[in-house]
Amino acid sequence: QPGATLALLTFDLDDTLFPISPVVEDANVAMVEAMENLGYRGATQDGVLKATRKIRTELAERDEAITYTDLRKRAVRAELERDISIESGANFEVHSSVVEHVFDAWLDARQKSAGRRLFPGALEMLSAVKSQYPGLVIGAITNGRGDPLDMPALAPYFDFCVSGEDEGVFPLRKPHRGIYDAALQRYAELETGSPIDGIGDAVWVHVGDDLANDVGASAASGAYAIWFDMTDEGGEMDGARPIWSTATPEEVERRKRLADKAKDSVSARVMNLAELPDAIDTILGLAILNSNIHDERSSIIGIKCCCNDVSEFESLNLARKQGHRLFCEQQGIQHGSILKFSLNGSVGTGGMEMKGSEREERSLENGGKNAKHFHTPLSLGLVSHHTDTW
């Protein structure tokens, strides 16, 4: 349908397609084994972690940024040289080839572990959306070194991966929109052979677990953002910093502030990957609605709020129910009312119509003196194009 073609679907990787904590743990085990096999018997995972935190603190004090790859390599070098000094009492510089070998062991284990530990339903979901939307481009947008193209289970479904480590992207990693612009350029290169900005009239959906990095940042770049939230309370995972995290307290606090702000940008929320195809379907219905609202040839659209019709409401899938409740709460809509969408993107409830810039109100049905009106947000995330209810 015009204005509702799903052209691009992008995913965050860590804690969206697989749980990152056990993946990093597996990679760290492989890293220590590689160091031990090279004769560094005293080198430990804890030592690398401490070195990483020390380096990050020093970089923050100097307001300097390096890639996560360089950060880990520096930490590995520091731990290996610490082990040498303890064993020999002398200071020696570790050859770069040794550092590269250890890092490669870590990265290889990370990719293999991620491929083994995919969340339930991940492959079935990817297969479903690929089948439902022929020609769909699927990409990954990640700040780290995970790459679905290096994971045999995921590779058949993905067309590209953009990392915050990539040349031409770093240091513009999430939540900076630079990494999302790079993804749009990659999409354009695949579709047209040349990089352009934006995606035109087609629909772009981004899925991720991080409110700040994925939801807020992608929405600001033009995507419909789906929040993959695995908690019932609407928090981000369990809210605790993983033991392997080397983020500074200042970074953690900044992320929390951005996350709170990003909640207004959620187009849909899913709690397992099996819900994703329905959430995408809902968003496409929203895209049709938005296209109609802003099309001067369109007429007023009426949509009935079905909260009071129990059978009708219960027939909706989980994603639509959640979106429906959220929208009603945010906008103060009286359950059972009828929304009338006018050409300028405004909405009237209770039988009121909003007309043009003058915002003229006139009765459509029963007067509706207490009508509530507002501008239609692009992030409703709840309108179904299968029925006239939402």
VOMIMAR-951070 format. One record per residue (C-alpha): x, y, z; residue in one letter. Coordinates in nm, 4 decimals. Layout:
residues N
{u X	v Y	w Z	rest A}
...
END
This chain:
residues 390
{u 0.0000	v 0.0000	w 0.0000	rest Q}
{u 0.1297	v 0.3483	w -0.0801	rest P}
{u 0.3363	v 0.5044	w 0.1960	rest G}
{u 0.3590	v 0.1806	w 0.3941	rest A}
{u 0.6283	v -0.0284	w 0.2268	rest T}
{u 0.8646	v -0.1902	w 0.4752	rest L}
{u 1.1967	v -0.1365	w 0.3029	rest A}
{u 1.4515	v -0.1533	w 0.5841	rest L}
{u 1.4543	v -0.3471	w 0.9106	rest L}
{u 1.7549	v -0.2969	w 1.1377	rest T}
{u 1.8508	v -0.4640	w 1.4620	rest F}
{u 2.0725	v -0.3923	w 1.7529	rest D}
{u 2.2623	v -0.7102	w 1.8406	rest L}
{u 2.3693	v -0.7320	w 2.2065	rest D}
{u 2.0703	v -0.8144	w 2.4316	rest D}
{u 1.8397	v -0.7896	w 2.1298	rest T}
{u 1.9178	v -1.1041	w 1.9311	rest L}
{u 2.1305	v -1.2725	w 2.1978	rest F}
{u 2.2169	v -1.2173	w 2.5681	rest P}
{u 2.5453	v -1.0323	w 2.5850	rest I}
{u 2.6595	v -1.1251	w 2.9378	rest S}
{u 2.7137	v -1.4993	w 2.8769	rest P}
{u 2.8550	v -1.4217	w 2.5325	rest V}
{u 3.1207	v -1.1933	w 2.6804	rest V}
{u 3.1922	v -1.4476	w 2.9529	rest E}
{u 3.2558	v -1.7152	w 2.6895	rest D}
{u 3.4826	v -1.4784	w 2.4978	rest A}
{u 3.6770	v -1.3885	w 2.8109	rest N}
{u 3.7351	v -1.7569	w 2.8895	rest V}
{u 3.8802	v -1.8031	w 2.5406	rest A}
{u 4.0959	v -1.4915	w 2.5908	rest M}
{u 4.2484	v -1.6284	w 2.9118	rest V}
{u 4.3099	v -1.9682	w 2.7495	rest E}
{u 4.4920	v -1.7959	w 2.4635	rest A}
{u 4.7133	v -1.6043	w 2.7077	rest M}
{u 4.7903	v -1.9204	w 2.9052	rest E}
{u 4.8731	v -2.1158	w 2.5889	rest N}
{u 5.1291	v -1.8478	w 2.5041	rest L}
{u 5.2927	v -1.8979	w 2.8419	rest G}
{u 5.1345	v -1.6116	w 3.0365	rest Y}
{u 5.0188	v -1.8252	w 3.3281	rest R}
{u 4.9585	v -1.5351	w 3.5634	rest G}
{u 4.7398	v -1.3308	w 3.3294	rest A}
{u 4.3734	v -1.3259	w 3.4350	rest T}
{u 4.0347	v -1.2053	w 3.3187	rest Q}
{u 4.0105	v -0.9859	w 3.6270	rest D}
{u 4.3440	v -0.8295	w 3.5429	rest G}
{u 4.2252	v -0.7362	w 3.1928	rest V}
{u 3.9046	v -0.5933	w 3.3400	rest L}
{u 4.0935	v -0.3763	w 3.5879	rest K}
{u 4.3275	v -0.2542	w 3.3147	rest A}
{u 4.0288	v -0.1688	w 3.0941	rest T}
{u 3.8622	v 0.0380	w 3.3658	rest R}
{u 4.1866	v 0.2203	w 3.4394	rest K}
{u 4.2344	v 0.3046	w 3.0708	rest I}
{u 3.8743	v 0.4249	w 3.0334	rest R}
{u 3.9081	v 0.6504	w 3.3362	rest T}
{u 4.2277	v 0.8020	w 3.1979	rest E}
{u 4.0664	v 0.8554	w 2.8577	rest L}
{u 3.7649	v 1.0246	w 3.0165	rest A}
{u 3.9915	v 1.2617	w 3.2069	rest E}
{u 4.1587	v 1.3594	w 2.8803	rest R}
{u 3.8260	v 1.3663	w 2.6920	rest D}
{u 3.9750	v 1.1180	w 2.4460	rest E}
{u 3.7903	v 0.8430	w 2.2599	rest A}
{u 3.9242	v 0.5182	w 2.1182	rest I}
{u 3.7458	v 0.2189	w 1.9687	rest T}
{u 3.6430	v -0.0709	w 2.1911	rest Y}
{u 3.8815	v -0.2847	w 1.9863	rest T}
{u 4.1788	v -0.0639	w 2.0698	rest D}
{u 4.0625	v -0.0429	w 2.4303	rest L}
{u 4.0616	v -0.4202	w 2.4701	rest R}
{u 4.3966	v -0.4582	w 2.2959	rest K}
{u 4.5536	v -0.1998	w 2.5269	rest R}
{u 4.4094	v -0.3785	w 2.8287	rest A}
{u 4.5367	v -0.7166	w 2.7073	rest V}
{u 4.8835	v -0.5702	w 2.6527	rest R}
{u 4.8834	v -0.4156	w 3.0001	rest A}
{u 4.7865	v -0.7468	w 3.1618	rest E}
{u 5.0460	v -0.9464	w 2.9684	rest L}
{u 5.3204	v -0.6987	w 3.0568	rest E}
{u 5.2080	v -0.7051	w 3.4224	rest R}
{u 5.2451	v -1.0838	w 3.4181	rest D}
{u 5.5965	v -1.0572	w 3.2698	rest I}
{u 5.7054	v -0.8076	w 3.5345	rest S}
{u 5.5791	v -1.0347	w 3.8134	rest I}
{u 5.7471	v -1.3435	w 3.6704	rest E}
{u 6.0801	v -1.1875	w 3.5732	rest S}
{u 6.1008	v -0.8686	w 3.7735	rest G}
{u 6.1772	v -0.6822	w 3.4513	rest A}
{u 5.9714	v -0.4658	w 3.2193	rest N}
{u 5.9351	v -0.5949	w 2.8648	rest F}
{u 5.7098	v -0.4765	w 2.5844	rest E}
{u 5.4808	v -0.7440	w 2.4450	rest V}
{u 5.4988	v -0.7822	w 2.0677	rest H}
{u 5.1903	v -0.6616	w 1.8815	rest S}
{u 5.1445	v -1.0036	w 1.7174	rest S}
{u 5.0862	v -1.1565	w 2.0609	rest V}
{u 4.8214	v -0.8976	w 2.1446	rest V}
{u 4.6527	v -0.9550	w 1.8072	rest E}
{u 4.6472	v -1.3314	w 1.8625	rest H}
{u 4.4783	v -1.2957	w 2.2025	rest V}
{u 4.2264	v -1.0437	w 2.0706	rest F}
{u 4.1404	v -1.2629	w 1.7712	rest D}
{u 4.0751	v -1.5554	w 2.0068	rest A}
{u 3.8401	v -1.3347	w 2.2092	rest W}
{u 3.6557	v -1.2061	w 1.9017	rest L}
{u 3.6193	v -1.5492	w 1.7426	rest D}
{u 3.4732	v -1.6897	w 2.0645	rest A}
{u 3.2384	v -1.3929	w 2.0911	rest R}
{u 3.0934	v -1.4520	w 1.7443	rest Q}
{u 3.0551	v -1.8264	w 1.7953	rest K}
{u 2.8946	v -1.7858	w 2.1354	rest S}
{u 2.6466	v -1.5276	w 2.0065	rest A}
{u 2.5451	v -1.7631	w 1.7249	rest G}
{u 2.4863	v -2.0444	w 1.9756	rest R}
{u 2.2968	v -1.8321	w 2.2275	rest R}
{u 2.0349	v -1.6624	w 2.0086	rest L}
{u 1.7165	v -1.5721	w 2.1934	rest F}
{u 1.4256	v -1.8140	w 2.1461	rest P}
{u 1.2323	v -1.7424	w 1.8298	rest G}
{u 1.5037	v -1.5270	w 1.6714	rest A}
{u 1.5523	v -1.7384	w 1.3597	rest L}
{u 1.1807	v -1.8073	w 1.3198	rest E}
{u 1.1083	v -1.4336	w 1.3415	rest M}
{u 1.3725	v -1.3473	w 1.0821	rest L}
{u 1.2433	v -1.6159	w 0.8486	rest S}
{u 0.8866	v -1.4879	w 0.8893	rest A}
{u 0.9651	v -1.1245	w 0.8082	rest V}
{u 1.1856	v -1.2224	w 0.5149	rest K}
{u 0.8998	v -1.4263	w 0.3715	rest S}
{u 0.6331	v -1.1663	w 0.4435	rest Q}
{u 0.8219	v -0.8725	w 0.2907	rest Y}
{u 1.0022	v -0.9744	w -0.0313	rest P}
{u 1.2863	v -0.7404	w -0.1123	rest G}
{u 1.3223	v -0.6324	w 0.2505	rest L}
{u 1.6754	v -0.5252	w 0.3467	rest V}
{u 1.7810	v -0.6367	w 0.6948	rest I}
{u 2.0806	v -0.4811	w 0.8662	rest G}
{u 2.2545	v -0.4713	w 1.2026	rest A}
{u 2.3547	v -0.1505	w 1.3804	rest I}
{u 2.5844	v -0.2088	w 1.6764	rest T}
{u 2.8424	v -0.0212	w 1.8765	rest N}
{u 3.0445	v -0.3364	w 1.9331	rest G}
{u 3.2189	v -0.6091	w 1.7359	rest R}
{u 2.9322	v -0.8541	w 1.6953	rest G}
{u 2.8583	v -0.9219	w 1.3279	rest D}
{u 2.5696	v -1.1415	w 1.2094	rest P}
{u 2.7489	v -1.1930	w 0.8778	rest L}
{u 3.0124	v -1.3875	w 1.0746	rest D}
{u 2.7481	v -1.6058	w 1.2434	rest M}
{u 2.6316	v -1.8941	w 1.0202	rest P}
{u 2.2858	v -1.9020	w 1.1802	rest A}
{u 2.2181	v -1.5312	w 1.1169	rest L}
{u 2.4147	v -1.4651	w 0.7980	rest A}
{u 2.1415	v -1.5819	w 0.5550	rest P}
{u 1.9027	v -1.3174	w 0.6850	rest Y}
{u 2.1290	v -1.0106	w 0.7017	rest F}
{u 2.2381	v -0.7862	w 0.4182	rest D}
{u 2.4819	v -0.5612	w 0.6071	rest F}
{u 2.6239	v -0.4689	w 0.9450	rest C}
{u 2.7316	v -0.1213	w 1.0570	rest V}
{u 2.9484	v -0.0981	w 1.3674	rest S}
{u 3.0555	v 0.1974	w 1.5748	rest G}
{u 3.4061	v 0.0582	w 1.5239	rest E}
{u 3.3926	v 0.1011	w 1.1459	rest D}
{u 3.6167	v 0.3456	w 0.9663	rest E}
{u 3.3999	v 0.6368	w 0.8658	rest G}
{u 3.1648	v 0.5795	w 1.1609	rest V}
{u 3.3811	v 0.6006	w 1.4739	rest F}
{u 3.3542	v 0.7997	w 1.6938	rest P}
{u 2.9895	v 0.8587	w 1.5948	rest L}
{u 2.8547	v 0.5486	w 1.7659	rest R}
{u 2.5159	v 0.5213	w 1.9363	rest K}
{u 2.3364	v 0.7287	w 2.0479	rest P}
{u 2.4855	v 0.9670	w 1.7889	rest H}
{u 2.2797	v 0.9705	w 1.4713	rest R}
{u 2.5975	v 0.9397	w 1.2650	rest G}
{u 2.5919	v 0.5607	w 1.2934	rest I}
{u 2.2283	v 0.5540	w 1.1791	rest Y}
{u 2.3068	v 0.7815	w 0.8857	rest D}
{u 2.5823	v 0.5362	w 0.7901	rest A}
{u 2.3275	v 0.2532	w 0.7975	rest A}
{u 2.0909	v 0.4480	w 0.5710	rest L}
{u 2.3763	v 0.5103	w 0.3290	rest Q}
{u 2.4585	v 0.1393	w 0.3289	rest R}
{u 2.0943	v 0.0632	w 0.2541	rest Y}
{u 2.0942	v 0.3148	w -0.0303	rest A}
{u 2.4110	v 0.1636	w -0.1775	rest E}
{u 2.2486	v -0.1800	w -0.1771	rest L}
{u 1.9292	v -0.0491	w -0.3371	rest E}
{u 2.0590	v 0.2115	w -0.5832	rest T}
{u 2.4335	v 0.1648	w -0.6007	rest G}
{u 2.5080	v 0.5082	w -0.4572	rest S}
{u 2.4855	v 0.6529	w -0.1034	rest P}
{u 2.2047	v 0.8989	w -0.0348	rest I}
{u 2.0572	v 1.0445	w 0.2809	rest D}
{u 1.7260	v 0.9148	w 0.4096	rest G}
{u 1.4955	v 0.6399	w 0.2940	rest I}
{u 1.2318	v 0.8336	w 0.1013	rest G}
{u 0.8673	v 0.7390	w 0.1526	rest D}
{u 0.9419	v 0.3804	w 0.2532	rest A}
{u 0.9215	v 0.2564	w 0.6117	rest V}
{u 1.2279	v 0.1897	w 0.8252	rest W}
{u 1.1886	v -0.0033	w 1.1509	rest V}
{u 1.4665	v -0.0377	w 1.4078	rest H}
{u 1.4589	v -0.2913	w 1.6929	rest V}
{u 1.6703	v -0.2716	w 2.0067	rest G}
{u 1.6762	v -0.3178	w 2.3805	rest D}
{u 1.8432	v 0.0095	w 2.4788	rest D}
{u 1.6056	v 0.3038	w 2.5148	rest L}
{u 1.8732	v 0.5669	w 2.4599	rest A}
{u 2.0953	v 0.3998	w 2.2023	rest N}
{u 1.8270	v 0.2221	w 2.0016	rest D}
{u 1.4847	v 0.3759	w 2.0581	rest V}
{u 1.5557	v 0.7464	w 2.1028	rest G}
{u 1.8480	v 0.7616	w 1.8631	rest A}
{u 1.6857	v 0.5679	w 1.5779	rest S}
{u 1.3561	v 0.7565	w 1.6088	rest A}
{u 1.5450	v 1.0859	w 1.5870	rest A}
{u 1.7010	v 0.9545	w 1.2661	rest S}
{u 1.3676	v 0.8709	w 1.1030	rest G}
{u 1.2941	v 0.5132	w 1.2104	rest A}
{u 0.9894	v 0.3637	w 1.3759	rest Y}
{u 1.1512	v 0.2320	w 1.6946	rest A}
{u 1.0495	v -0.0986	w 1.8503	rest I}
{u 1.1664	v -0.1448	w 2.2070	rest W}
{u 1.2666	v -0.5031	w 2.2855	rest F}
{u 1.1935	v -0.5027	w 2.6570	rest D}
{u 1.2415	v -0.8340	w 2.8357	rest M}
{u 1.1103	v -0.7084	w 3.1696	rest T}
{u 0.7488	v -0.6873	w 3.2854	rest D}
{u 0.8125	v -0.3595	w 3.4631	rest E}
{u 0.9320	v -0.1697	w 3.1576	rest G}
{u 1.2869	v -0.1341	w 3.2873	rest G}
{u 1.5970	v -0.2059	w 3.0823	rest E}
{u 1.6850	v -0.5657	w 3.1690	rest M}
{u 1.7444	v -0.5687	w 3.5482	rest D}
{u 1.8933	v -0.2200	w 3.5591	rest G}
{u 2.2207	v -0.3463	w 3.7071	rest A}
{u 2.5588	v -0.2880	w 3.5470	rest R}
{u 2.7105	v -0.6224	w 3.4390	rest P}
{u 3.0230	v -0.7245	w 3.6264	rest I}
{u 3.2214	v -0.7111	w 3.3004	rest W}
{u 3.1085	v -0.3565	w 3.2181	rest S}
{u 3.3801	v -0.0939	w 3.2219	rest T}
{u 3.1511	v 0.2092	w 3.1772	rest A}
{u 3.2288	v 0.4949	w 3.4134	rest T}
{u 2.9638	v 0.6075	w 3.6664	rest P}
{u 2.9243	v 0.9287	w 3.4670	rest E}
{u 2.8500	v 0.7296	w 3.1512	rest E}
{u 2.5937	v 0.5153	w 3.3335	rest V}
{u 2.4142	v 0.8223	w 3.4692	rest E}
{u 2.4099	v 0.9890	w 3.1277	rest R}
{u 2.2569	v 0.6769	w 2.9726	rest R}
{u 1.9829	v 0.6728	w 3.2367	rest K}
{u 1.8857	v 1.0305	w 3.1573	rest R}
{u 1.8761	v 0.9598	w 2.7838	rest L}
{u 1.6733	v 0.6432	w 2.8454	rest A}
{u 1.4056	v 0.8307	w 3.0384	rest D}
{u 1.3757	v 1.0838	w 2.7589	rest K}
{u 1.3615	v 0.8140	w 2.4898	rest A}
{u 1.0477	v 0.6460	w 2.6269	rest K}
{u 0.8390	v 0.9011	w 2.4364	rest D}
{u 0.9872	v 0.7674	w 2.1107	rest S}
{u 0.8654	v 0.4088	w 2.1463	rest V}
{u 0.6514	v 0.3101	w 1.8473	rest S}
{u 0.5911	v -0.0425	w 1.9776	rest A}
{u 0.7137	v -0.2565	w 2.2635	rest R}
{u 0.7690	v -0.6318	w 2.2461	rest V}
{u 0.8796	v -0.8671	w 2.5208	rest M}
{u 0.9839	v -1.1575	w 2.3011	rest N}
{u 1.0955	v -1.1821	w 1.9422	rest L}
{u 0.7913	v -1.3835	w 1.8376	rest A}
{u 0.5831	v -1.0666	w 1.8836	rest E}
{u 0.7912	v -0.8688	w 1.6371	rest L}
{u 0.6063	v -0.9519	w 1.3109	rest P}
{u 0.2765	v -0.8340	w 1.4658	rest D}
{u 0.4429	v -0.5174	w 1.5941	rest A}
{u 0.5769	v -0.4434	w 1.2451	rest I}
{u 0.2304	v -0.5041	w 1.1020	rest D}
{u 0.0894	v -0.2533	w 1.3499	rest T}
{u 0.3497	v 0.0051	w 1.2545	rest I}
{u 0.2700	v -0.0331	w 0.8866	rest L}
{u -0.0911	v 0.0427	w 0.9715	rest G}
{u 0.0298	v 0.3553	w 1.1462	rest L}
{u 0.2375	v 0.4477	w 0.8426	rest A}
{u -0.0708	v 0.4216	w 0.6230	rest I}
{u -0.2585	v 0.6447	w 0.8651	rest L}
{u 0.0198	v 0.9016	w 0.8742	rest N}
{u 0.0392	v 0.8978	w 0.4949	rest S}
{u -0.3352	v 0.9588	w 0.4714	rest N}
{u -0.3315	v 1.2336	w 0.7321	rest I}
{u -0.0658	v 1.4303	w 0.5462	rest H}
{u -0.2080	v 1.3639	w 0.1992	rest D}
{u -0.4184	v 1.6591	w 0.0863	rest E}
{u -0.6375	v 1.4241	w -0.1168	rest R}
{u -0.7396	v 1.2226	w 0.1888	rest S}
{u -1.0631	v 1.2581	w 0.3776	rest S}
{u -1.1363	v 1.2516	w 0.7479	rest I}
{u -1.0655	v 0.9093	w 0.8978	rest I}
{u -1.2737	v 0.7807	w 1.1881	rest G}
{u -1.1294	v 0.5231	w 1.4264	rest I}
{u -1.3231	v 0.3766	w 1.7148	rest K}
{u -1.1577	v 0.3239	w 2.0523	rest C}
{u -1.2526	v -0.0315	w 2.1484	rest C}
{u -1.1591	v -0.0424	w 2.5175	rest C}
{u -1.5202	v -0.0889	w 2.6238	rest N}
{u -1.5858	v -0.3666	w 2.3747	rest D}
{u -1.4241	v -0.6523	w 2.5660	rest V}
{u -1.4480	v -0.9125	w 2.2911	rest S}
{u -1.3080	v -0.6748	w 2.0308	rest E}
{u -1.0284	v -0.5550	w 2.2568	rest F}
{u -0.9329	v -0.9071	w 2.3612	rest E}
{u -0.9033	v -1.0092	w 1.9966	rest S}
{u -0.6081	v -0.7730	w 1.9526	rest L}
{u -0.2590	v -0.9136	w 1.9833	rest N}
{u -0.0451	v -0.8265	w 2.2842	rest L}
{u 0.1566	v -0.5560	w 2.1100	rest A}
{u -0.1585	v -0.3714	w 1.9991	rest R}
{u -0.3174	v -0.3971	w 2.3436	rest K}
{u -0.0071	v -0.2473	w 2.5018	rest Q}
{u 0.0127	v 0.0264	w 2.2422	rest G}
{u -0.3575	v 0.1012	w 2.2800	rest H}
{u -0.3393	v 0.1365	w 2.6569	rest R}
{u -0.0225	v 0.3448	w 2.6408	rest L}
{u -0.1688	v 0.5852	w 2.3855	rest F}
{u -0.4950	v 0.6277	w 2.5787	rest C}
{u -0.3024	v 0.6997	w 2.8984	rest E}
{u -0.0666	v 0.9482	w 2.7336	rest Q}
{u -0.3367	v 1.1407	w 2.5486	rest Q}
{u -0.6175	v 1.1238	w 2.8047	rest G}
{u -0.8612	v 0.9723	w 2.5567	rest I}
{u -1.1953	v 0.8604	w 2.6967	rest Q}
{u -1.2445	v 0.4907	w 2.6298	rest H}
{u -1.5090	v 0.4179	w 2.3699	rest G}
{u -1.4698	v 0.7526	w 2.1914	rest S}
{u -1.4336	v 0.8015	w 1.8174	rest I}
{u -1.1264	v 0.9754	w 1.6803	rest L}
{u -1.1567	v 1.1962	w 1.3736	rest K}
{u -0.8283	v 1.2621	w 1.1930	rest F}
{u -0.8157	v 1.5754	w 0.9785	rest S}
{u -0.5803	v 1.6780	w 0.7004	rest L}
{u -0.3408	v 1.8815	w 0.9117	rest N}
{u -0.2530	v 1.5897	w 1.1353	rest G}
{u -0.4738	v 1.6944	w 1.4269	rest S}
{u -0.7153	v 1.4717	w 1.6070	rest V}
{u -1.0482	v 1.5337	w 1.7701	rest G}
{u -1.2300	v 1.2991	w 2.0092	rest T}
{u -1.5826	v 1.2850	w 2.1366	rest G}
{u -1.7262	v 1.3755	w 1.7978	rest G}
{u -1.5113	v 1.6851	w 1.7348	rest M}
{u -1.3307	v 1.7609	w 1.4104	rest E}
{u -1.0170	v 1.9736	w 1.3816	rest M}
{u -1.0024	v 2.1706	w 1.0563	rest K}
{u -0.6900	v 2.3297	w 0.9126	rest G}
{u -0.4717	v 2.5911	w 1.0790	rest S}
{u -0.7705	v 2.7745	w 1.2243	rest E}
{u -0.8413	v 2.4648	w 1.4369	rest R}
{u -1.2143	v 2.5224	w 1.3851	rest E}
{u -1.4294	v 2.2861	w 1.5878	rest E}
{u -1.7726	v 2.1746	w 1.4844	rest R}
{u -1.9994	v 1.8974	w 1.6025	rest S}
{u -1.9979	v 1.5814	w 1.3965	rest L}
{u -2.2380	v 1.3819	w 1.6066	rest E}
{u -2.3337	v 1.4738	w 1.9610	rest N}
{u -2.1549	v 1.8001	w 2.0213	rest G}
{u -1.8817	v 1.6679	w 2.2463	rest G}
{u -1.8212	v 1.9774	w 2.4598	rest K}
{u -1.5402	v 1.8094	w 2.6507	rest N}
{u -1.3554	v 1.7011	w 2.3403	rest A}
{u -0.9814	v 1.6484	w 2.3700	rest K}
{u -0.7681	v 1.7413	w 2.0682	rest H}
{u -0.3986	v 1.7100	w 1.9987	rest F}
{u -0.1450	v 1.6677	w 1.7202	rest H}
{u -0.1002	v 1.3121	w 1.6038	rest T}
{u 0.2450	v 1.1837	w 1.7056	rest P}
{u 0.4383	v 0.9764	w 1.4567	rest L}
{u 0.5051	v 0.7206	w 1.7277	rest S}
{u 0.1521	v 0.5965	w 1.7978	rest L}
{u 0.2578	v 0.2452	w 1.7156	rest G}
{u -0.0874	v 0.0978	w 1.7548	rest L}
{u -0.3127	v 0.1493	w 1.4542	rest V}
{u -0.4137	v -0.1643	w 1.2685	rest S}
{u -0.4901	v -0.1490	w 0.8975	rest H}
{u -0.6801	v -0.4761	w 0.9208	rest H}
{u -0.9721	v -0.3314	w 1.1193	rest T}
{u -1.1197	v 0.0075	w 1.2030	rest D}
{u -1.0461	v -0.0456	w 1.5710	rest T}
{u -0.7295	v 0.0147	w 1.7619	rest W}
END
